[in-house]
Amino acid sequence: MNSKIRRRLLISLTIVVAVAVALAAGNASAGARSGRTVVTTDPGTTRVLVQNGVVPLPVGGAGFALGSLFPLTLSYSFPITATSPLIQHSGGLRFVNLRNGRSATVQNFAIDLGNAQLDADVVGVANGVPIASLSNVAVVNGIPTATVTLNATAESVLNGALGTSIPFSKVPLGTARVYLP
């Protein structure tokens, strides 16, 4: 087996183990709906993360579930803590680069519908940072839904912290569905 295949197999196995650990450690399921925002990753984004050895793990009460296996998508849920004027959340994501051990934690998301953006605290960097834009905002079957795309600020912060050069701002992170309390 050549080294490239061996490396991909090792990364894939490590990601599976990391996801299993996240499932076991998660405080809440991403399937729980009322009073939560559920974000399901775009398959293209999930593929780019896996190819770069990056795993987003839930922290601080965020939930996790496998969205689908083929194509691979991941679902994360974040408890809603307030709904006016912003939709505020507890919990977050810790992005871990399995290749070099570096990480970055983004938490306390706030959906700002007026500005079509998502703000968050980037641990060790700044609080209330606009990290993503919201597009395709609609109400589908009574549920506010939007496409979330990380911006250049998030791309710079995440790549700097993780030691990567992932084009985070070039592809949608995924779809957010807000299940108000």
Buried (B, 14 or more C-beta within 10 A) or exposed (E): EEEEEEEEEEBEEBBEEBBEEBBEEBEBBBEBBEBBBBBBBBBBBBBBBBEBBBBBBBBBBBBBBEBEEEEBBBBBBBBBBEEEEBBBBBBBBBBBBBBEEBBBBBBBBBBBBEEEBBBBBBBEBEEEBBBBBBEEEEEEEEEBBBBBBBBEBBBEBBBEBBEBEBEBBEBBBBBBBBBBE
